[in-house]
Amino acid sequence: MSDINPTREAVTCAIRHIGTGIYSSGKIRVYLMQKGYSEDIAFRAVKHLIDTGYIDDMRASRKVLAVRSGKKQESRQYIYKRLLEAGISPECSDEIIASLDSDTDTCLSLFEAVYGNSSGEDYSERQEEFVKLAVLRGYSLETAVSAFRKFLDSNS
């Protein structure tokens, strides 16, 4: 690293790393610090990349959300945690979570994706199985039971 303009050097390093991929601000900040840049330089470089549109946490969060749908659907709480772990800023994570459907609706979507939506089949004796899956995905017991009831209603 040269002392001429460490922020510009860090920006160039980050751009080379990003290439055509989609990375969050947090992931790039960590990458730059691992490359030997100070926290301050990494912060300034990432801010520059956000300001110029090179890093977009909203776009990076959509990548995280795409993986967590259908049979891999999770609760809002679990998704929020995943967004933060992916380096998405807390502000962006809050905005994304606020835009998501309710946990009851997404839990119902999980049940439909995993168990199908075929009327005629009797699922009423399988509540424990459904609830166990939902709880493993971060849903509360109350939410899981409510979604299970809606699932039964839609399949009767």
DRENVO-666712 format. One record per residue (C-alpha): x, y, z; residue in three letters; residue number from 1. Coordinates in pm, whole numbers. Last residue first. Layout:
% DRENVO-666712
ATOM      xx      yy      zz  residu  num
ATOM       X       Y       Z     ALA  NUM
...
//
This chain:
% DRENVO-666712
ATOM      xx      yy      zz  residu  num
ATOM   -6039   -2846     267     SER  156
ATOM   -5688   -2748     160     ASN  155
ATOM   -5714   -2372     214     SER  154
ATOM   -5864   -2419     559     ASP  153
ATOM   -5595   -2671     658     LEU  152
ATOM   -5320   -2431     548     PHE  151
ATOM   -5487   -2147     739     LYS  150
ATOM   -5491   -2366    1050     ARG  149
ATOM   -5122   -2454     995     PHE  148
ATOM   -5037   -2085     958     ALA  147
ATOM   -5198   -2013    1295     SER  146
ATOM   -5019   -2307    1456     VAL  145
ATOM   -4684   -2194    1315     ALA  144
ATOM   -4739   -1833    1422     THR  143
ATOM   -4825   -1939    1777     GLU  142
ATOM   -4522   -2169    1799     LEU  141
ATOM   -4296   -1889    1685     SER  140
ATOM   -4130   -1909    1345     TYR  139
ATOM   -3754   -1940    1319     GLY  138
ATOM   -3717   -2199    1045     ARG  137
ATOM   -3682   -2488    1292     LEU  136
ATOM   -4007   -2365    1452     VAL  135
ATOM   -4182   -2395    1116     ALA  134
ATOM   -4062   -2750    1054     LEU  133
ATOM   -4171   -2860    1403     LYS  132
ATOM   -4509   -2694    1355     VAL  131
ATOM   -4576   -2885    1034     PHE  130
ATOM   -4481   -3222    1183     GLU  129
ATOM   -4682   -3158    1501     GLU  128
ATOM   -4988   -3056    1296     GLN  127
ATOM   -4991   -3383    1101     ARG  126
ATOM   -5331   -3524    1206     GLU  125
ATOM   -5523   -3251    1022     SER  124
ATOM   -5335   -3301     694     TYR  123
ATOM   -5613   -3492     519     ASP  122
ATOM   -5556   -3481     143     GLU  121
ATOM   -5856   -3362     -56     GLY  120
ATOM   -5714   -3033    -168     SER  119
ATOM   -5357   -3039    -285     SER  118
ATOM   -5142   -2741    -198     ASN  117
ATOM   -4806   -2898    -161     GLY  116
ATOM   -4633   -3012     153     TYR  115
ATOM   -4303   -2826     130     VAL  114
ATOM   -4401   -2526     -83     ALA  113
ATOM   -4749   -2491      67     GLU  112
ATOM   -4612   -2521     422     PHE  111
ATOM   -4346   -2259     351     LEU  110
ATOM   -4604   -2027     197     SER  109
ATOM   -4814   -2064     514     LEU  108
ATOM   -4505   -1969     715     CYS  107
ATOM   -4461   -1668     487     THR  106
ATOM   -4819   -1557     552     ASP  105
ATOM   -4800   -1609     928     THR  104
ATOM   -4462   -1435     940     ASP  103
ATOM   -4612   -1127     780     SER  102
ATOM   -4507   -1032     428     ASP  101
ATOM   -4175    -854     384     LEU  100
ATOM   -4135    -479     332     SER   99
ATOM   -4045    -402     693     ALA   98
ATOM   -3775    -669     679     ILE   97
ATOM   -3613    -501     377     ILE   96
ATOM   -3612    -157     538     GLU   95
ATOM   -3466    -289     863     ASP   94
ATOM   -3195    -476     669     SER   93
ATOM   -3108    -156     479     CYS   92
ATOM   -3065      33     804     GLU   91
ATOM   -2874    -255     966     PRO   90
ATOM   -2626    -256     676     SER   89
ATOM   -2602    -578     475     ILE   88
ATOM   -2284    -768     560     GLY   87
ATOM   -2421   -1114     483     ALA   86
ATOM   -2442   -1186     856     GLU   85
ATOM   -2669    -880     890     LEU   84
ATOM   -2896   -1011     615     LEU   83
ATOM   -2899   -1358     769     ARG   82
ATOM   -3006   -1219    1108     LYS   81
ATOM   -3288   -1026     943     TYR   80
ATOM   -3393   -1341     757     ILE   79
ATOM   -3407   -1535    1084     TYR   78
ATOM   -3622   -1267    1250     GLN   77
ATOM   -3850   -1237     945     ARG   76
ATOM   -3916   -1609     961     SER   75
ATOM   -3763   -1848     710     GLU   74
ATOM   -3854   -1987     368     GLN   73
ATOM   -3623   -2262     240     LYS   72
ATOM   -3897   -2464      67     LYS   71
ATOM   -4011   -2153    -117     GLY   70
ATOM   -3797   -1853     -30     SER   69
ATOM   -3467   -1795     146     ARG   68
ATOM   -3224   -1811    -147     VAL   67
ATOM   -3390   -1518    -322     ALA   66
ATOM   -3382   -1320       2     LEU   65
ATOM   -3000   -1324      20     VAL   64
ATOM   -2966   -1205    -341     LYS   63
ATOM   -3231    -941    -276     ARG   62
ATOM   -3013    -820      12     SER   61
ATOM   -2722    -758    -225     ALA   60
ATOM   -2943    -537    -441     ARG   59
ATOM   -3056    -339    -137     MET   58
ATOM   -2695    -325     -12     ASP   57
ATOM   -2584    -148    -330     ASP   56
ATOM   -2210    -121    -389     ILE   55
ATOM   -2090      41    -712     TYR   54
ATOM   -2355     310    -688     GLY   53
ATOM   -2112     603    -671     THR   52
ATOM   -2213     689    -314     ASP   51
ATOM   -2191     322    -210     ILE   50
ATOM   -1840     288    -357     LEU   49
ATOM   -1731     611    -186     HIS   48
ATOM   -1873     492     147     LYS   47
ATOM   -1691     162      99     VAL   46
ATOM   -1361     342      43     ALA   45
ATOM   -1419     567     345     ARG   44
ATOM   -1497     272     572     PHE   43
ATOM   -1200      72     445     ALA   42
ATOM    -970     372     503     ILE   41
ATOM   -1104     416     858     ASP   40
ATOM   -1082      44     939     GLU   39
ATOM    -722      43     826     SER   38
ATOM    -629    -135     504     TYR   37
ATOM    -434    -459     532     GLY   36
ATOM    -606    -684     279     LYS   35
ATOM    -815    -830     561     GLN   34
ATOM    -937    -476     626     MET   33
ATOM   -1038    -446     262     LEU   32
ATOM   -1228    -774     269     TYR   31
ATOM   -1409    -678     590     VAL   30
ATOM   -1528    -350     433     ARG   29
ATOM   -1626    -537     116     ILE   28
ATOM   -1838    -786     312     LYS   27
ATOM   -2002    -508     514     GLY   26
ATOM   -2093    -302     209     SER   25
ATOM   -2261    -600      49     SER   24
ATOM   -2130    -777    -258     TYR   23
ATOM   -2283    -848    -598     ILE   22
ATOM   -2045    -981    -858     GLY   21
ATOM   -1928    -820   -1183     THR   20
ATOM   -1581    -744   -1054     GLY   19
ATOM   -1616    -707    -677     ILE   18
ATOM   -1253    -786    -598     HIS   17
ATOM   -1109    -551    -860     ARG   16
ATOM   -1351    -282    -744     ILE   15
ATOM   -1243    -334    -383     ALA   14
ATOM    -873    -295    -465     CYS   13
ATOM    -945      18    -668     THR   12
ATOM   -1144     166    -379     VAL   11
ATOM    -862      75    -136     ALA   10
ATOM    -606     254    -357     GLU    9
ATOM    -832     558    -374     ARG    8
ATOM    -860     554       6     THR    7
ATOM    -486     502      50     PRO    6
ATOM    -396     809    -153     ASN    5
ATOM     -19     866    -176     ILE    4
ATOM      78     653     125     ASP    3
ATOM     127     343     -85     SER    2
ATOM       0       0       0     MET    1
//
